[in-house]
Amino acid sequence: MDTGLEGKIVLITGAAQGIGRATALGFAREGARVCLIDIDANALEEAQSELRSLGTNVTLAQADLSTSDGVKGGVDAALKPYNGQVDILVNNVGAGKVHTFEELSDEEWDFTMNLNFMSYVRTCRHLLPVLRTREKAVIINNASDLARQPEPVPIDYSASKAAVLALTKGLARAEAPRIRVNAVAPGPVWTPFWTKEGGFADTMGKFHGMAPKDAVEHELSLRQLPLNRLGQPDEVANVIVFMASDLASFVTSAVWGVDGGSIRSLI
């Protein structure tokens, strides 16, 4: 099947590792040109080497997307080789730690909302004038199953991702029919988001008083995932690439769960 992605310019935030990197590889295999933004310069260079081995045109920008200046500077730098033009925006950057509601300070709430939500707002706002001029423009926002089915922790992360879904739905109506806007809502996916020092697994272990791996297995048992495992980055990336492609040309304002069956509700 022809995805219609060959030659498209794709901008991905939080692109150096995990779902972002797998998504870049997925678009590259379809012949797209990829522009990557991340705060981790070393991981960006590793991703660039992997993508160039596939013969892909790739540009990089290191930026802190938790700030307004970081978003504008990062986007402009990544798209400079294409004179600021872009066809597909994948908002993917995000972070989270396991803290109870009482433990979270205003500063931690501000950081979570700025990175996980406001970076999406700022990137969309910056690029909408360009996307409105492109043929078959697409925005894909990476949310979470916790946006639709929050757990007691991490509540700030859940709130930020619920806001992402509201943004997705609102923009889908505002920008139709010119731009399709959709979201993916992954469940637990085994990426550096979980495995890095101070990441989900580490902080979850401290929260439960267990080793990180044991804490993850305990959390999975609590959430009763039907598939009984964490997902892999490419399993989410495959859905993002599909939703950005011509194969999903009648799909907008959708939230696609890639969650191992964690969501129990009908809607």
C-alpha positions, 0 to 999 in steps of 0.5 A: 500500500502507498502511504503517500509519505515519500518526500514529506518533511516530518518534524518530531519533538523528543526524537532522540530516543524511544517512541520519537526515534522509532517514529523517525525510523518509521517515516524514514522507511517510507521515504520521508525527510525527518527533522529531529528536536531533542535536549540530548545532543549525544542521542540525537547524533546517534539517531542521525547516524542510524537514519543516515544509514537508511539513506534518509535526509535528516536534520537535528536541533538541540533544544529545551522544549519546556520553554517558549524560546526553546520551542521557537529556536529548536523548530526554526533550527530543525526546519532551516534547511527546508526554509521553514516548511513542514508537512507533518508535525509529531509532538512527542516530547514528554517526561514524568516521575512518580510522585503523589499529589501531596508531594508535587510542588508548584514548580514540578507542576509547572515543569510537567505542564510546560514540557508535556503540554505547553510545548505542544501548544507552542509548537502547533502555534508556531507551525500552523501558518505553514501547515495551513499552506501545505497539501495534506498537512497532519499533526499527531500528538503523543498523549497517554492512556493515563489521559483517559484513565488516570491513576493516583500517580503520576497525577501531574503527568495524567493531567498534562496528557488529558490537556493534550487530548483536549488540544487535539480535539479542539485543533482538529475542528478548528483546522479542518478540512485543511489539517488532520489532527489526531493523537496516540495514547500509548500505555506503558512502553519500554523506553528510556522514559521508563529505564533512565535514571530518575525515570518512571521505573526508578521513581516507581521503585522508590514509591513502592519500595521495590527494585525498579523492575519489580515495581514495574511488574507490580504496576502492570499487575495493578493495571491488569493489562490484557496483553500482560507486557510493556509495549515496544517503541516501534508498536507506537511508531507504526500507528503514528506513521499510519495516522500521518499517511494517506491510508488514514485520510478520513481520520481526524480528531481521533485518539488511537490507544496503543496500550495493551488493552489498558482502557476499559471504557467504551468511549 
